[in-house]
């Protein structure tokens, strides 16, 4: 029925997920257009049912990410006001008051806080999620990134070794994600003074990088694959210079 708020909620969520896919494909224009369509449906859902608080996860995600990525700002959002703080508040509201989305909202909020440089807040959000939910790969990855910021290199190495071990046997493995795990392991080994092991890891990762199908894989959450590969090459070069 057209007067059913859940109809708009589901349509908005569908557009939101497609926008997310397009962001991870670096299709900024497509992501923006899908995001606008999703937001329109979320607003209509709230007009019909103001207590449908799960909608605020979608609203907050849109308001944060529409201006969070520098490439996105340069392409389409240069004229928009910065609503990242407003978006974070909306996502947090969905955690406290949503009925169906709080678990997902925790991870969305922690990811946005990390992107925003609010590392301590992101860690607290992630710890709150882990109190009531089992760790998942996305939460483990985010924890690894936060441990990097804290310089906890033993923990970083352990987390990314565990993630890599889970990624490798997948029937449709992501080469890009594996290469990123290899990079952070190599970085941790470097910081711990294990240069030979780090160099071997870099070389293995760079060889694996050549097998990636760029048209068949999504980009990582925070860096493009090209950026990660460049980071690997820079690390390899630095390690070779120290030999």
C-alpha atoms as an extended CHARMM CRD file, in Angstrom:
* protein
*
       243  EXT
         1         1  UNK       CA              0.0000000000        0.0000000000        0.0000000000  PROA      1               0.0000000000
         2         2  UNK       CA              1.2910000000        3.4350000000       -0.9150000000  PROA      2               0.0000000000
         3         3  UNK       CA              0.4580000000        4.8300000000        2.5220000000  PROA      3               0.0000000000
         4         4  UNK       CA              2.6260000000        2.1940000000        4.2430000000  PROA      4               0.0000000000
         5         5  UNK       CA              5.7690000000        3.8740000000        5.6810000000  PROA      5               0.0000000000
         6         6  UNK       CA              7.6740000000        0.6030000000        5.4110000000  PROA      6               0.0000000000
         7         7  UNK       CA              7.3620000000        0.7510000000        1.6410000000  PROA      7               0.0000000000
         8         8  UNK       CA              9.3330000000        4.0010000000        1.6230000000  PROA      8               0.0000000000
         9         9  UNK       CA             11.7240000000        2.6020000000        4.2250000000  PROA      9               0.0000000000
        10        10  UNK       CA             12.6010000000       -0.4260000000        2.0910000000  PROA      10              0.0000000000
        11        11  UNK       CA             12.9000000000        1.6170000000       -1.1000000000  PROA      11              0.0000000000
        12        12  UNK       CA             15.1200000000        4.1190000000        0.7000000000  PROA      12              0.0000000000
        13        13  UNK       CA             17.2770000000        1.3190000000        2.0970000000  PROA      13              0.0000000000
        14        14  UNK       CA             17.6390000000       -0.2560000000       -1.3560000000  PROA      14              0.0000000000
        15        15  UNK       CA             18.8320000000        3.0350000000       -2.8260000000  PROA      15              0.0000000000
        16        16  UNK       CA             21.1150000000        3.4860000000        0.1730000000  PROA      16              0.0000000000
        17        17  UNK       CA             22.8080000000        0.1290000000       -0.2970000000  PROA      17              0.0000000000
        18        18  UNK       CA             23.2780000000        0.8010000000       -3.9970000000  PROA      18              0.0000000000
        19        19  UNK       CA             24.7630000000        4.1970000000       -3.1540000000  PROA      19              0.0000000000
        20        20  UNK       CA             27.1700000000        2.4510000000       -0.7720000000  PROA      20              0.0000000000
        21        21  UNK       CA             28.1600000000        0.0320000000       -3.5460000000  PROA      21              0.0000000000
        22        22  UNK       CA             28.7900000000        2.9340000000       -5.8870000000  PROA      22              0.0000000000
        23        23  UNK       CA             30.9000000000        4.7650000000       -3.3160000000  PROA      23              0.0000000000
        24        24  UNK       CA             33.0420000000        1.6450000000       -2.9720000000  PROA      24              0.0000000000
        25        25  UNK       CA             33.2900000000        1.5950000000       -6.7820000000  PROA      25              0.0000000000
        26        26  UNK       CA             34.3310000000        5.2850000000       -6.7900000000  PROA      26              0.0000000000
        27        27  UNK       CA             31.2100000000        6.1550000000       -8.8030000000  PROA      27              0.0000000000
        28        28  UNK       CA             30.6110000000        9.4560000000       -6.9970000000  PROA      28              0.0000000000
        29        29  UNK       CA             27.8700000000       10.8360000000       -9.2320000000  PROA      29              0.0000000000
        30        30  UNK       CA             25.8930000000        7.5800000000       -9.1190000000  PROA      30              0.0000000000
        31        31  UNK       CA             26.3150000000        7.4020000000       -5.3470000000  PROA      31              0.0000000000
        32        32  UNK       CA             25.0580000000       10.9590000000       -4.9180000000  PROA      32              0.0000000000
        33        33  UNK       CA             21.9980000000       10.3990000000       -7.1150000000  PROA      33              0.0000000000
        34        34  UNK       CA             21.0650000000        7.1470000000       -5.3730000000  PROA      34              0.0000000000
        35        35  UNK       CA             21.6180000000        8.7850000000       -1.9990000000  PROA      35              0.0000000000
        36        36  UNK       CA             19.2270000000       11.6030000000       -2.8830000000  PROA      36              0.0000000000
        37        37  UNK       CA             16.5550000000        9.1120000000       -3.9520000000  PROA      37              0.0000000000
        38        38  UNK       CA             17.0280000000        7.1430000000       -0.7610000000  PROA      38              0.0000000000
        39        39  UNK       CA             16.7810000000       10.2340000000        1.4320000000  PROA      39              0.0000000000
        40        40  UNK       CA             13.5630000000       11.3020000000       -0.2540000000  PROA      40              0.0000000000
        41        41  UNK       CA             11.9770000000        7.9680000000        0.6040000000  PROA      41              0.0000000000
        42        42  UNK       CA             13.2620000000        8.0970000000        4.1830000000  PROA      42              0.0000000000
        43        43  UNK       CA             11.6850000000       11.5140000000        4.6870000000  PROA      43              0.0000000000
        44        44  UNK       CA              8.3820000000       10.2400000000        3.3000000000  PROA      44              0.0000000000
        45        45  UNK       CA              8.5540000000        7.2820000000        5.6910000000  PROA      45              0.0000000000
        46        46  UNK       CA              8.9630000000        9.6650000000        8.6400000000  PROA      46              0.0000000000
        47        47  UNK       CA              6.0700000000       11.8060000000        7.4600000000  PROA      47              0.0000000000
        48        48  UNK       CA              3.8550000000        8.7210000000        7.6070000000  PROA      48              0.0000000000
        49        49  UNK       CA              5.3400000000        7.3010000000       10.8240000000  PROA      49              0.0000000000
        50        50  UNK       CA              7.4700000000        9.7310000000       12.8940000000  PROA      50              0.0000000000
        51        51  UNK       CA              8.4470000000        6.9570000000       15.3300000000  PROA      51              0.0000000000
        52        52  UNK       CA             10.1940000000        4.8910000000       12.6420000000  PROA      52              0.0000000000
        53        53  UNK       CA             13.5470000000        5.7380000000       14.1860000000  PROA      53              0.0000000000
        54        54  UNK       CA             15.5430000000        3.1920000000       12.1650000000  PROA      54              0.0000000000
        55        55  UNK       CA             15.2940000000        5.6740000000        9.2980000000  PROA      55              0.0000000000
        56        56  UNK       CA             17.8820000000        7.8470000000       11.0500000000  PROA      56              0.0000000000
        57        57  UNK       CA             20.6240000000        5.3630000000       10.2050000000  PROA      57              0.0000000000
        58        58  UNK       CA             20.0800000000        6.0890000000        6.5170000000  PROA      58              0.0000000000
        59        59  UNK       CA             19.6850000000        9.8220000000        7.0590000000  PROA      59              0.0000000000
        60        60  UNK       CA             22.8170000000       10.0570000000        9.1730000000  PROA      60              0.0000000000
        61        61  UNK       CA             24.8780000000        7.9670000000        6.7670000000  PROA      61              0.0000000000
        62        62  UNK       CA             23.8720000000       10.2260000000        3.9020000000  PROA      62              0.0000000000
        63        63  UNK       CA             24.5760000000       13.4390000000        5.7750000000  PROA      63              0.0000000000
        64        64  UNK       CA             28.0010000000       12.2050000000        6.8810000000  PROA      64              0.0000000000
        65        65  UNK       CA             29.3140000000       10.5340000000        3.7410000000  PROA      65              0.0000000000
        66        66  UNK       CA             28.0290000000       13.0190000000        1.1910000000  PROA      66              0.0000000000
        67        67  UNK       CA             30.8420000000       15.3830000000        2.2000000000  PROA      67              0.0000000000
        68        68  UNK       CA             33.2800000000       13.0300000000        3.9310000000  PROA      68              0.0000000000
        69        69  UNK       CA             35.3210000000       11.9520000000        0.9160000000  PROA      69              0.0000000000
        70        70  UNK       CA             37.5620000000       14.6110000000       -0.5730000000  PROA      70              0.0000000000
        71        71  UNK       CA             37.1010000000       13.2650000000       -4.1090000000  PROA      71              0.0000000000
        72        72  UNK       CA             33.3460000000       13.3760000000       -3.6230000000  PROA      72              0.0000000000
        73        73  UNK       CA             33.5510000000       16.9990000000       -2.4670000000  PROA      73              0.0000000000
        74        74  UNK       CA             35.5990000000       18.0140000000       -5.5030000000  PROA      74              0.0000000000
        75        75  UNK       CA             33.3060000000       16.2750000000       -7.9680000000  PROA      75              0.0000000000
        76        76  UNK       CA             29.8130000000       17.1400000000       -6.7730000000  PROA      76              0.0000000000
        77        77  UNK       CA             29.6190000000       18.4290000000       -3.1990000000  PROA      77              0.0000000000
        78        78  UNK       CA             31.8220000000       21.5080000000       -3.3150000000  PROA      78              0.0000000000
        79        79  UNK       CA             28.7570000000       23.6970000000       -2.8050000000  PROA      79              0.0000000000
        80        80  UNK       CA             27.2280000000       21.7110000000        0.0560000000  PROA      80              0.0000000000
        81        81  UNK       CA             27.4310000000       22.5950000000        3.7230000000  PROA      81              0.0000000000
        82        82  UNK       CA             29.3850000000       20.1830000000        5.9040000000  PROA      82              0.0000000000
        83        83  UNK       CA             26.8670000000       18.0450000000        7.8040000000  PROA      83              0.0000000000
        84        84  UNK       CA             29.2070000000       15.3850000000        9.1170000000  PROA      84              0.0000000000
        85        85  UNK       CA             28.5820000000       16.2020000000       12.7880000000  PROA      85              0.0000000000
        86        86  UNK       CA             24.8390000000       16.2310000000       12.1750000000  PROA      86              0.0000000000
        87        87  UNK       CA             25.1190000000       12.8670000000       10.4440000000  PROA      87              0.0000000000
        88        88  UNK       CA             27.0120000000       11.3500000000       13.3680000000  PROA      88              0.0000000000
        89        89  UNK       CA             24.2850000000       12.5150000000       15.7590000000  PROA      89              0.0000000000
        90        90  UNK       CA             21.5840000000       10.9510000000       13.5870000000  PROA      90              0.0000000000
        91        91  UNK       CA             23.4100000000        7.6180000000       13.4250000000  PROA      91              0.0000000000
        92        92  UNK       CA             23.8640000000        7.6610000000       17.2040000000  PROA      92              0.0000000000
        93        93  UNK       CA             20.1430000000        8.4310000000       17.5710000000  PROA      93              0.0000000000
        94        94  UNK       CA             19.3360000000        5.2980000000       15.5520000000  PROA      94              0.0000000000
        95        95  UNK       CA             21.4620000000        3.2490000000       17.9730000000  PROA      95              0.0000000000
        96        96  UNK       CA             19.6430000000        4.5740000000       21.0220000000  PROA      96              0.0000000000
        97        97  UNK       CA             16.1120000000        4.5180000000       19.6160000000  PROA      97              0.0000000000
        98        98  UNK       CA             16.0030000000        2.2500000000       16.5440000000  PROA      98              0.0000000000
        99        99  UNK       CA             14.2660000000       -1.0880000000       16.7840000000  PROA      99              0.0000000000
       100       100  UNK       CA             15.9590000000       -3.1360000000       14.0650000000  PROA      100             0.0000000000
       101       101  UNK       CA             19.1780000000       -1.3450000000       13.1170000000  PROA      101             0.0000000000
       102       102  UNK       CA             21.2380000000       -0.7200000000       16.2910000000  PROA      102             0.0000000000
       103       103  UNK       CA             23.8040000000       -3.4790000000       15.6190000000  PROA      103             0.0000000000
       104       104  UNK       CA             24.5210000000       -2.1740000000       12.1310000000  PROA      104             0.0000000000
       105       105  UNK       CA             24.3770000000        1.4120000000       13.3730000000  PROA      105             0.0000000000
       106       106  UNK       CA             27.2240000000        0.7780000000       15.8270000000  PROA      106             0.0000000000
       107       107  UNK       CA             29.5170000000       -0.2770000000       12.9750000000  PROA      107             0.0000000000
       108       108  UNK       CA             28.3850000000        2.5520000000       10.7130000000  PROA      108             0.0000000000
       109       109  UNK       CA             29.0120000000        5.0880000000       13.4900000000  PROA      109             0.0000000000
       110       110  UNK       CA             32.4250000000        3.6780000000       14.3970000000  PROA      110             0.0000000000
       111       111  UNK       CA             33.4550000000        3.6800000000       10.7330000000  PROA      111             0.0000000000
       112       112  UNK       CA             32.3930000000        7.3030000000       10.2970000000  PROA      112             0.0000000000
       113       113  UNK       CA             34.1240000000        8.3350000000       13.5240000000  PROA      113             0.0000000000
       114       114  UNK       CA             37.3340000000        6.6960000000       12.3310000000  PROA      114             0.0000000000
       115       115  UNK       CA             37.0510000000        8.4400000000        8.9790000000  PROA      115             0.0000000000
       116       116  UNK       CA             36.5360000000       11.7370000000       10.8250000000  PROA      116             0.0000000000
       117       117  UNK       CA             39.6630000000       11.2110000000       12.9300000000  PROA      117             0.0000000000
       118       118  UNK       CA             37.6990000000       10.6460000000       16.1480000000  PROA      118             0.0000000000
       119       119  UNK       CA             39.7120000000        7.5540000000       17.0400000000  PROA      119             0.0000000000
       120       120  UNK       CA             38.9450000000        7.3570000000       20.7530000000  PROA      120             0.0000000000
       121       121  UNK       CA             35.2210000000        7.8070000000       20.1310000000  PROA      121             0.0000000000
       122       122  UNK       CA             35.3530000000        5.1390000000       17.4120000000  PROA      122             0.0000000000
       123       123  UNK       CA             37.0830000000        2.7050000000       19.7710000000  PROA      123             0.0000000000
       124       124  UNK       CA             34.4660000000        3.3240000000       22.4590000000  PROA      124             0.0000000000
       125       125  UNK       CA             31.6570000000        2.7490000000       19.9380000000  PROA      125             0.0000000000
       126       126  UNK       CA             33.3010000000       -0.4670000000       18.7590000000  PROA      126             0.0000000000
       127       127  UNK       CA             33.7720000000       -1.7110000000       22.3150000000  PROA      127             0.0000000000
       128       128  UNK       CA             30.1160000000       -1.0120000000       23.0250000000  PROA      128             0.0000000000
       129       129  UNK       CA             29.2050000000       -3.0760000000       19.9540000000  PROA      129             0.0000000000
       130       130  UNK       CA             31.4280000000       -5.9660000000       21.0790000000  PROA      130             0.0000000000
       131       131  UNK       CA             29.8170000000       -6.0570000000       24.5230000000  PROA      131             0.0000000000
       132       132  UNK       CA             26.5790000000       -7.3380000000       23.0180000000  PROA      132             0.0000000000
       133       133  UNK       CA             27.6240000000       -8.8180000000       19.6550000000  PROA      133             0.0000000000
       134       134  UNK       CA             30.1840000000      -11.2910000000       18.4160000000  PROA      134             0.0000000000
       135       135  UNK       CA             33.0340000000       -9.7510000000       16.4210000000  PROA      135             0.0000000000
       136       136  UNK       CA             32.5440000000       -9.8280000000       12.6560000000  PROA      136             0.0000000000
       137       137  UNK       CA             35.1310000000       -9.2350000000        9.9470000000  PROA      137             0.0000000000
       138       138  UNK       CA             34.1720000000       -5.5950000000        9.5040000000  PROA      138             0.0000000000
       139       139  UNK       CA             34.4580000000       -4.8920000000       13.2340000000  PROA      139             0.0000000000
       140       140  UNK       CA             37.7830000000       -6.7160000000       13.4170000000  PROA      140             0.0000000000
       141       141  UNK       CA             39.0950000000       -4.7160000000       10.4660000000  PROA      141             0.0000000000
       142       142  UNK       CA             38.0370000000       -1.4710000000       12.0950000000  PROA      142             0.0000000000
       143       143  UNK       CA             39.6570000000       -2.5040000000       15.3630000000  PROA      143             0.0000000000
       144       144  UNK       CA             42.8590000000       -3.1910000000       13.4470000000  PROA      144             0.0000000000
       145       145  UNK       CA             42.8120000000        0.2790000000       11.9220000000  PROA      145             0.0000000000
       146       146  UNK       CA             42.2430000000        1.8250000000       15.3400000000  PROA      146             0.0000000000
       147       147  UNK       CA             45.1150000000       -0.1730000000       16.8590000000  PROA      147             0.0000000000
       148       148  UNK       CA             47.3490000000        1.2330000000       14.1090000000  PROA      148             0.0000000000
       149       149  UNK       CA             46.5020000000        4.7530000000       15.2330000000  PROA      149             0.0000000000
       150       150  UNK       CA             47.3990000000        3.7470000000       18.7910000000  PROA      150             0.0000000000
       151       151  UNK       CA             50.7040000000        2.1720000000       17.6830000000  PROA      151             0.0000000000
       152       152  UNK       CA             49.7740000000       -1.2470000000       19.1170000000  PROA      152             0.0000000000
       153       153  UNK       CA             51.7420000000       -3.1850000000       16.5210000000  PROA      153             0.0000000000
       154       154  UNK       CA             51.5950000000       -6.6530000000       18.0940000000  PROA      154             0.0000000000
       155       155  UNK       CA             47.8200000000       -6.3790000000       18.1540000000  PROA      155             0.0000000000
       156       156  UNK       CA             47.7480000000       -4.9890000000       14.6100000000  PROA      156             0.0000000000
       157       157  UNK       CA             49.7560000000       -7.9220000000       13.2820000000  PROA      157             0.0000000000
       158       158  UNK       CA             47.5350000000      -10.4410000000       15.0460000000  PROA      158             0.0000000000
       159       159  UNK       CA             44.2910000000       -8.8960000000       13.7920000000  PROA      159             0.0000000000
       160       160  UNK       CA             45.3660000000       -8.6680000000       10.1540000000  PROA      160             0.0000000000
       161       161  UNK       CA             46.8630000000      -12.1660000000       10.1820000000  PROA      161             0.0000000000
       162       162  UNK       CA             43.5260000000      -13.4560000000       11.4690000000  PROA      162             0.0000000000
       163       163  UNK       CA             41.6120000000      -11.5160000000        8.8050000000  PROA      163             0.0000000000
       164       164  UNK       CA             43.9160000000      -12.7680000000        6.0570000000  PROA      164             0.0000000000
       165       165  UNK       CA             43.4790000000      -16.3600000000        7.2170000000  PROA      165             0.0000000000
       166       166  UNK       CA             39.7160000000      -15.9400000000        6.9250000000  PROA      166             0.0000000000
       167       167  UNK       CA             39.8660000000      -14.2180000000        3.5350000000  PROA      167             0.0000000000
       168       168  UNK       CA             42.1690000000      -16.6540000000        1.7380000000  PROA      168             0.0000000000
       169       169  UNK       CA             39.8730000000      -19.7240000000        1.6990000000  PROA      169             0.0000000000
       170       170  UNK       CA             36.8050000000      -17.8120000000        0.4650000000  PROA      170             0.0000000000
       171       171  UNK       CA             35.3910000000      -19.3330000000       -2.7520000000  PROA      171             0.0000000000
       172       172  UNK       CA             35.3950000000      -15.8410000000       -4.2960000000  PROA      172             0.0000000000
       173       173  UNK       CA             38.3190000000      -14.1840000000       -2.5220000000  PROA      173             0.0000000000
       174       174  UNK       CA             39.0250000000      -10.4820000000       -2.6990000000  PROA      174             0.0000000000
       175       175  UNK       CA             42.5910000000       -9.9580000000       -3.8300000000  PROA      175             0.0000000000
       176       176  UNK       CA             42.4190000000       -6.2970000000       -2.8580000000  PROA      176             0.0000000000
       177       177  UNK       CA             41.4450000000       -7.0270000000        0.7320000000  PROA      177             0.0000000000
       178       178  UNK       CA             44.1600000000       -9.6760000000        1.0050000000  PROA      178             0.0000000000
       179       179  UNK       CA             46.7720000000       -7.2490000000       -0.3000000000  PROA      179             0.0000000000
       180       180  UNK       CA             45.6750000000       -4.6630000000        2.2490000000  PROA      180             0.0000000000
       181       181  UNK       CA             45.9940000000       -7.2040000000        5.0640000000  PROA      181             0.0000000000
       182       182  UNK       CA             49.4740000000       -8.0890000000        3.8100000000  PROA      182             0.0000000000
       183       183  UNK       CA             50.4200000000       -4.4090000000        3.8330000000  PROA      183             0.0000000000
       184       184  UNK       CA             49.3760000000       -3.8510000000        7.4310000000  PROA      184             0.0000000000
       185       185  UNK       CA             51.1600000000       -7.0340000000        8.5260000000  PROA      185             0.0000000000
       186       186  UNK       CA             54.3070000000       -5.8090000000        6.7630000000  PROA      186             0.0000000000
       187       187  UNK       CA             53.9050000000       -2.3980000000        8.3560000000  PROA      187             0.0000000000
       188       188  UNK       CA             53.5590000000       -3.9630000000       11.8030000000  PROA      188             0.0000000000
       189       189  UNK       CA             56.6450000000       -6.1160000000       11.2350000000  PROA      189             0.0000000000
       190       190  UNK       CA             58.5700000000       -3.0160000000       10.1450000000  PROA      190             0.0000000000
       191       191  UNK       CA             57.5570000000       -1.0920000000       13.2570000000  PROA      191             0.0000000000
       192       192  UNK       CA             58.6470000000       -4.0710000000       15.3840000000  PROA      192             0.0000000000
       193       193  UNK       CA             62.0960000000       -4.1230000000       13.7740000000  PROA      193             0.0000000000
       194       194  UNK       CA             61.5570000000       -7.2980000000       11.7320000000  PROA      194             0.0000000000
       195       195  UNK       CA             62.7060000000       -5.8270000000        8.4240000000  PROA      195             0.0000000000
       196       196  UNK       CA             63.4960000000       -9.0840000000        6.5960000000  PROA      196             0.0000000000
       197       197  UNK       CA             60.0720000000      -10.5650000000        7.3160000000  PROA      197             0.0000000000
       198       198  UNK       CA             58.4220000000       -7.2680000000        6.3770000000  PROA      198             0.0000000000
       199       199  UNK       CA             60.2500000000       -7.1300000000        3.0360000000  PROA      199             0.0000000000
       200       200  UNK       CA             59.2380000000      -10.6870000000        2.2160000000  PROA      200             0.0000000000
       201       201  UNK       CA             55.6280000000       -9.8140000000        3.0380000000  PROA      201             0.0000000000
       202       202  UNK       CA             55.7600000000       -6.7190000000        0.7860000000  PROA      202             0.0000000000
       203       203  UNK       CA             57.0610000000       -8.7200000000       -2.1520000000  PROA      203             0.0000000000
       204       204  UNK       CA             54.4030000000      -11.3640000000       -1.6820000000  PROA      204             0.0000000000
       205       205  UNK       CA             51.6820000000       -8.7210000000       -1.5170000000  PROA      205             0.0000000000
       206       206  UNK       CA             52.9090000000       -6.8910000000       -4.6270000000  PROA      206             0.0000000000
       207       207  UNK       CA             52.9660000000      -10.1380000000       -6.5980000000  PROA      207             0.0000000000
       208       208  UNK       CA             49.4220000000      -10.8760000000       -5.4530000000  PROA      208             0.0000000000
       209       209  UNK       CA             48.3380000000       -7.3480000000       -6.4030000000  PROA      209             0.0000000000
       210       210  UNK       CA             49.0660000000       -8.0890000000      -10.0590000000  PROA      210             0.0000000000
       211       211  UNK       CA             46.3060000000      -10.7340000000      -10.0800000000  PROA      211             0.0000000000
       212       212  UNK       CA             43.5130000000       -8.3930000000       -8.9790000000  PROA      212             0.0000000000
       213       213  UNK       CA             40.5170000000       -7.9240000000      -11.2710000000  PROA      213             0.0000000000
       214       214  UNK       CA             39.8060000000       -4.2270000000      -10.7840000000  PROA      214             0.0000000000
       215       215  UNK       CA             36.4330000000       -4.4730000000      -12.5420000000  PROA      215             0.0000000000
       216       216  UNK       CA             35.2730000000       -7.3180000000      -10.3200000000  PROA      216             0.0000000000
       217       217  UNK       CA             36.2460000000       -6.0470000000       -6.8660000000  PROA      217             0.0000000000
       218       218  UNK       CA             35.1310000000       -3.1940000000       -4.6560000000  PROA      218             0.0000000000
       219       219  UNK       CA             37.5610000000       -0.7000000000       -3.1960000000  PROA      219             0.0000000000
       220       220  UNK       CA             38.4900000000       -0.7900000000        0.4760000000  PROA      220             0.0000000000
       221       221  UNK       CA             36.7370000000        1.3520000000        3.0590000000  PROA      221             0.0000000000
       222       222  UNK       CA             39.2760000000        4.1210000000        3.4780000000  PROA      222             0.0000000000
       223       223  UNK       CA             41.9180000000        3.9020000000        0.7300000000  PROA      223             0.0000000000
       224       224  UNK       CA             41.7440000000        2.9570000000       -2.9140000000  PROA      224             0.0000000000
       225       225  UNK       CA             43.5630000000       -0.1550000000       -4.0830000000  PROA      225             0.0000000000
       226       226  UNK       CA             45.9770000000        2.0280000000       -6.0390000000  PROA      226             0.0000000000
       227       227  UNK       CA             46.7900000000        3.9330000000       -2.8520000000  PROA      227             0.0000000000
       228       228  UNK       CA             47.3760000000        0.7030000000       -0.9310000000  PROA      228             0.0000000000
       229       229  UNK       CA             49.6360000000       -0.6090000000       -3.6850000000  PROA      229             0.0000000000
       230       230  UNK       CA             51.6070000000        2.6500000000       -3.6390000000  PROA      230             0.0000000000
       231       231  UNK       CA             51.9640000000        2.3460000000        0.1330000000  PROA      231             0.0000000000
       232       232  UNK       CA             53.3500000000       -1.1600000000       -0.3400000000  PROA      232             0.0000000000
       233       233  UNK       CA             55.8200000000        0.0110000000       -2.9730000000  PROA      233             0.0000000000
       234       234  UNK       CA             56.9860000000        2.8560000000       -0.7320000000  PROA      234             0.0000000000
       235       235  UNK       CA             57.4280000000        0.4830000000        2.1970000000  PROA      235             0.0000000000
       236       236  UNK       CA             59.3830000000       -1.9930000000        0.0630000000  PROA      236             0.0000000000
       237       237  UNK       CA             61.6450000000        0.8130000000       -1.1740000000  PROA      237             0.0000000000
       238       238  UNK       CA             62.2600000000        2.0690000000        2.3630000000  PROA      238             0.0000000000
       239       239  UNK       CA             63.1090000000       -1.4340000000        3.5650000000  PROA      239             0.0000000000
       240       240  UNK       CA             65.5320000000       -2.0040000000        0.6930000000  PROA      240             0.0000000000
       241       241  UNK       CA             67.3200000000        1.2680000000        1.4540000000  PROA      241             0.0000000000
       242       242  UNK       CA             67.9230000000        0.1300000000        5.0340000000  PROA      242             0.0000000000
       243       243  UNK       CA             69.5920000000       -3.1500000000        4.0150000000  PROA      243             0.0000000000
